[in-house]
Amino acid sequence: MENFTPLSAAIGGGLIGLSAVLLMLLTGRIAGVSGIFGGLLNFKGDDKDWRIAFIAGLILAPLMAGWLVSAPDWEAAAPRATASAE
């Protein structure tokens, strides 16, 4: 774990806690991923919109954060033609 910093871990934990509190305040539900995902499998459920948004956020947020934080260095990634010194 070369990139671990206590500050980023604390911020991430705080964001998870904030989202759990907001979900409880706004919907009265506990942020248990298995229960939220299980509700998607219930075909008679009428509250699928927020469940889909929650699961999509779990998948997309780290992908977007990784893309924003470590955008590839295109110059370094491109192969360079080298002239041989013959």
N, C-alpha and C positions, 0 to 999 in steps of 0.2 A: 504494500500500500504506500506508494511513493507520494500520492497526491493528497493524503489525509491531512486535514487541518481541523483543529477543534472549533474554530470559528464557523467554518462551512457546515460542520456537523451540527452545531448548535442552531444555526439558522435553519437548516433543513428540518430538524426536530421541532423547532418553533412553528414552522409552516405546516407541518403535519398536525401538530396540536391545534393550531388555529383553524385548520380545515375541519377537524373533528368537532370542535366546539361550534363552528358555524353550521355544520350539518345538523347537530343536535338542536341548536336554537331555531333554525329555519324550518326544519322538517320534523323535529321530535324523534329522529332516528339515530341510532348509534352507528358509527362508521366502522362496521365490521365487514371486511371485504367479502368474506364467504357468504354472509347474509345478503349483501347487496347483489352479488353475482347470482346467488340462488334465486333472488327475486326476479331476475331476468329470465330464468328458466320456467317460471310460473306463467303459463300462457293466459291465465285469467286475470293477471295483475293489471291494474290501470295506472301504475306509477313507474312506468319503464323509462320515461324521459330523463329523470334525474339520475337513475341508475346507469343508463348508458353514458351520460355525461361524466359521472364519477369514474367509471371504468375507463372511458376514453382519456380522461385526465391522468389517470394512473399510468397509462401507456405513453401518452404523448408528451407529458410534461418533462420527464427525464430525457426523452429524445431531443426535444427542442432545447432544453438547457445544455445538453452536451454539444449540440450543434452551435449554439450561440457562444459558449465558453471556449470551445476548442475548434474553431473553424480551421479547416485544413490550410496549410501554407502551400498554395499551388505552385510556387516557384521551387520549393524544396521537393515537392512530390513529383514534379515533371522530370523525366529522364533527360540527361544532358548528353549531347554528342561531344565526345572528346577527340581531339586530334591525336593520332599516335605520333610519338616522337621517333620516327624511324629515320 
